[in-house]
Amino acid sequence: MLETTLKAAFDRGLTRIQLTAWESNINAIALYRKFGFIVEGLLRGAICLDGRYSNLLSMALLSEAHERSDSLQAPSANVFSEK
């Protein structure tokens, strides 16, 4: 389903698709990476739920990266985490 949506978006002329994901949502991040999304940044303390602040990862996919079969390797999500 995601592949179909991405293809339709790029076929309609989009050149970039951007999203944010909770840094703790490793399953979603792994899925987006599988489709070629690259981590571009960390939004520290961007979301507050039940009084706890959480980080968001900013991710994007460019049309030329989507078209290549040898898409770029994304950095580890932990690259942006504070230790």
N, C-alpha and C positions, 0 to 999 in steps of 0.2 A: 504494500500500500504506500509506504514512504517513497519507494523508488518511482512509482507511478506519479505521485504528487510532485516530486522533484523534476522528473522529466517534463511534465506538463508545464511547470513554472518556467523552466529554461526554454522550452519550445515556444512559449509566449513572449520571450525576450528578456526575462529577468537575467541579470548577470551575477547577482549575489543574493544568497539567502542567509539570514542571520537569526540566531536564537540565543536564549539564555537557558541554562539548566542549573538546578541546585548542585553545588559542588559534591554533596553527599549522594547524589543519585547516580551511582556508578553504572547501573544498567542502562539508563538513558544515554549517558555519555559514551558508553561503549557502542551503543547502537548508532549514534550520530557519527562517531569516528568510522564505523564500518562503512558508512555511506559517503565518507570523505570530508566531513566537517573537521575543521582545525580549531583548536583552542586559541583564541586571540587575546583573552584577558580575563582578569579576575575582578569581580565587583565585591569588595569586602563589606560585610555587614549590610548587604543590599535588601535583605528580606527579614522581616520580624514576624515570627509566629509564636504565640503563647509566651511573649516576652523574651524570646531567644532570637538573636540575630544570626543569620546564616549567609554564607557567601554564594554568589552566583558565578558560573563560568560563562563567558561570552564566546560563542562559537559561530563560525561562518563557513559557507561553501560557495566557492566561485564557480561559474559555469565552465571555465576551461579545466578546472580540477575535476569536475564531475565527468567531463567528456573523456579525460585520460583514463586509461585502464590502470596505469601505474600511479595512482593518486599518492600525494605526499603523506608521509607518516606524521601524525599529530603528536605533539609533546604530551608527556604524562600529565594527567589532571593534577597530580601532586606537585608539579613544577611551581604552581602559584600558591601552594599552601604554606602558611607559616608553620614552622616547626617549634 
